[in-house]
Amino acid sequence: MLRTGKEYLDALDDGRVVWVGDEKVDNVATHPKTRDYAKRLADFYDLHHRDDLRDIMTFVDDDGERRSMMWFRHTTKDELKRKRRYLETVIRELDGGAVPRTPDVNNYVLVTYQDDPVPWSEQSQGTGGRDLTVGIQEFWDLMVEGDLNAAPAFVDPQTDRSRESAQAESPALRIVETREDGIVVRGVKAIATGAAFADYIHIGVFFRPGIPGEQVIFGAVPTNTPGVTLVCRESTVKEGQYEEHPLAARGDELDTTILFDDVFIPWNRVFHIGNPKHASLYPQRVFDWLHYQALVRQTIRAEVMVGLALLITEHVGTYQLPPVQARLAQLVGFHQTLRAHVLACEEDGFTTPGGLYKPSVLLFDFGRAYYLENVPRMVDELVDLAGRSSLIFPTEKQWNQPELRRWLEPLQTGPIGRPHDRLKISRVIRDLYLSDWGDRISVFENFNGTPLLAVRMLTMNRAEMAPSGPLTDLARKIAGIGPATPKDDGKTQYAGQANYARQQDARVS
């Protein structure tokens, strides 16, 4: 089916237990703290019903059903580019990246399970030999058929990290009972962005040294499952201030701590359990798809920055000054470099075990790292180029007071454009870069999936980055030394990595 925005909003009234700050929310679709963002996600679904976007937002599957492009299986480079055009359209239509976790982003994380489900089942411990691949495929089919939204919840509580044994003592989610029909879990997932607006909670884990097997859980539960409580941080939304805060009034996706009080998960919703070694090796690959989308989103966010810088310098009359041109060129170069990473990762992709065409992991990971390293400086450049225009400007009510307007209008007058247009540009700059709402998005980008340090560390753990891997072949040849020799255990560091993991990293000969 192609879900409508109304169908999505109606589904949110399902008895889920949600707290936003000090308030318990009775209906996420109607409560003042949550309704604006719920409406933004409803807008996402309605984009798929626009006639002018039909060929971008939807496709016809092998059974003749028209589906959302978020379920499209791209098996060639051209098909991946088609998927990227869909991702870009969602981002552009929903305020250029101001809505980071739309359903297409959340559901992209499910692809690795469906693409290659066997390792998740075979590497599990404590399942009694059950074949988990059946449930993985069943859940994928359920999500596709209902056009649903599953929010990832992978981050454990930030407790004592000074010793490995502390992880086992943390309040992190764990299995407390294994039954014939499923498992019972208890504990906390510390961060699940947008979970209050999702149909399902997608449970996973990031490996940490000392993690016990009972904390290694991958699966899914409906958001309204008995025993699940969602505790959202205080909202930053500017309720009802749509003109004054054109972006910050459009909703807050709400980062959430999820409490699981003896929650039952049937076996057909369990994707993997019990194996810390597998958790250290493979599950980071589920976020590969999210990180590719993140690079696409960050490229568009950089485009927005360039556009705002060009507009505001034109309005204040500094655009033509050579020093300003040189500074604008830095913003343009930032955007173009990110765009180059997007194009290159698609060009240098490979085929996964399940037949998907996957962009180069190194190129999109290092592209994302480039964004995180440089975006604070680019924001500083934009705000500095805007000068006082980014912060000191009249409110709409002040502007509409005749006794004030005659004084205020000349302050917003420049060589190009209408004075009121400068107010609109300034409000967007303020919302994105000089507000608690905008600061939250910046922090989200820093930690989305994995922060910068983890991006680098996890990328260096990829198979092809090992000293015995292919990146040293040319250096070995130039230095006149032979190929890597097997270690005492009969395996090189490169070859010793599990083949099923290597196949999600790059081409494997």
QUIJOMO-V985102 format. One record per pair of residues at least 24 apart in sequence whose C-alpha atoms are under 6 Angstrom apart, sorted by the first residue. I is the first residue (numbers start at 1). J is the second residue. D is the distance in Angstrom with one decimal. If there is no record, write none. Layout:
i={I | I}
j={J | J}
d={D | D}
//
This chain:
i={1 | 2 | 3 | 4 | 4 | 5 | 5 | 5 | 15 | 16 | 17 | 18 | 19 | 19 | 20 | 20 | 20 | 21 | 21 | 36 | 36 | 37 | 37 | 56 | 57 | 70 | 74 | 74 | 75 | 75 | 75 | 76 | 97 | 97 | 103 | 106 | 106 | 108 | 109 | 109 | 109 | 112 | 115 | 116 | 120 | 124 | 124 | 124 | 124 | 125 | 125 | 132 | 135 | 135 | 149 | 149 | 150 | 150 | 150 | 150 | 150 | 151 | 151 | 151 | 151 | 152 | 153 | 153 | 153 | 154 | 154 | 154 | 155 | 155 | 155 | 156 | 156 | 157 | 164 | 164 | 165 | 167 | 167 | 168 | 168 | 173 | 174 | 174 | 175 | 181 | 182 | 182 | 182 | 183 | 183 | 184 | 184 | 184 | 185 | 185 | 186 | 186 | 186 | 187 | 188 | 188 | 189 | 189 | 190 | 191 | 191 | 192 | 192 | 193 | 193 | 194 | 194 | 199 | 207 | 207 | 213 | 213 | 213 | 214 | 216 | 216 | 217 | 218 | 218 | 219 | 219 | 219 | 220 | 227 | 227 | 227 | 228 | 228 | 229 | 229 | 230 | 230 | 231 | 231 | 232 | 236 | 248 | 248 | 282 | 292 | 295 | 299 | 299 | 302 | 303 | 306 | 309 | 312 | 315 | 315 | 316 | 317 | 341 | 350 | 352 | 369 | 389 | 390 | 390 | 390 | 463 | 463 | 466 | 468 | 469}
j={145 | 67 | 147 | 45 | 46 | 42 | 45 | 46 | 224 | 224 | 229 | 230 | 231 | 232 | 232 | 233 | 234 | 233 | 234 | 250 | 251 | 251 | 252 | 86 | 86 | 104 | 356 | 357 | 355 | 356 | 357 | 357 | 297 | 301 | 149 | 150 | 151 | 289 | 286 | 287 | 290 | 286 | 354 | 354 | 272 | 272 | 273 | 274 | 275 | 274 | 275 | 271 | 268 | 269 | 198 | 199 | 198 | 199 | 200 | 201 | 202 | 195 | 198 | 201 | 202 | 202 | 192 | 202 | 203 | 203 | 204 | 205 | 189 | 190 | 191 | 189 | 190 | 190 | 209 | 210 | 210 | 210 | 211 | 211 | 212 | 215 | 214 | 215 | 214 | 266 | 265 | 266 | 267 | 264 | 265 | 262 | 263 | 264 | 262 | 263 | 260 | 261 | 262 | 260 | 258 | 259 | 257 | 258 | 257 | 256 | 257 | 255 | 256 | 255 | 256 | 253 | 254 | 223 | 279 | 280 | 274 | 275 | 276 | 274 | 273 | 274 | 273 | 271 | 272 | 269 | 270 | 271 | 269 | 260 | 261 | 263 | 259 | 260 | 258 | 259 | 257 | 258 | 256 | 257 | 256 | 437 | 431 | 437 | 501 | 364 | 368 | 338 | 339 | 335 | 335 | 331 | 382 | 386 | 414 | 416 | 414 | 415 | 367 | 507 | 504 | 452 | 426 | 426 | 429 | 430 | 494 | 502 | 494 | 494 | 494}
d={5.8 | 5.9 | 5.9 | 5.4 | 5.5 | 3.8 | 5.1 | 5.3 | 6.0 | 4.1 | 5.1 | 4.8 | 4.9 | 5.7 | 4.7 | 5.9 | 5.8 | 5.3 | 4.2 | 5.5 | 4.5 | 4.0 | 5.6 | 5.6 | 5.8 | 5.1 | 5.6 | 5.9 | 6.0 | 4.4 | 4.6 | 5.2 | 5.9 | 5.9 | 5.0 | 6.0 | 5.4 | 5.9 | 5.3 | 5.7 | 6.0 | 5.3 | 4.6 | 5.6 | 5.3 | 5.4 | 5.2 | 5.7 | 5.8 | 4.7 | 5.9 | 5.9 | 4.1 | 5.9 | 5.2 | 5.3 | 5.7 | 5.9 | 4.5 | 5.4 | 5.7 | 5.3 | 5.8 | 5.1 | 5.6 | 4.5 | 4.5 | 5.8 | 5.0 | 5.9 | 4.5 | 4.5 | 5.9 | 5.6 | 5.6 | 5.1 | 5.2 | 4.9 | 5.7 | 4.7 | 5.7 | 5.9 | 5.6 | 5.9 | 5.9 | 5.9 | 5.2 | 4.3 | 5.1 | 5.8 | 5.6 | 4.0 | 4.5 | 5.8 | 5.4 | 5.7 | 5.4 | 4.5 | 5.3 | 5.3 | 5.0 | 5.1 | 4.8 | 5.3 | 5.7 | 4.8 | 5.9 | 5.2 | 4.6 | 5.2 | 5.1 | 5.8 | 5.0 | 4.2 | 5.8 | 4.9 | 5.5 | 5.7 | 5.5 | 5.0 | 4.2 | 5.5 | 5.8 | 5.6 | 5.3 | 5.2 | 4.6 | 5.2 | 5.0 | 5.4 | 4.3 | 4.9 | 5.5 | 5.7 | 4.7 | 5.4 | 5.7 | 4.9 | 5.8 | 5.1 | 6.0 | 4.7 | 5.5 | 5.1 | 4.3 | 5.3 | 5.9 | 6.0 | 5.7 | 5.8 | 5.5 | 5.4 | 5.9 | 5.1 | 5.9 | 5.8 | 5.7 | 6.0 | 5.3 | 5.3 | 5.2 | 5.9 | 5.5 | 5.8 | 5.9 | 6.0 | 6.0 | 4.9 | 6.0 | 5.7 | 5.5 | 5.9 | 5.7 | 5.6 | 5.4}
//
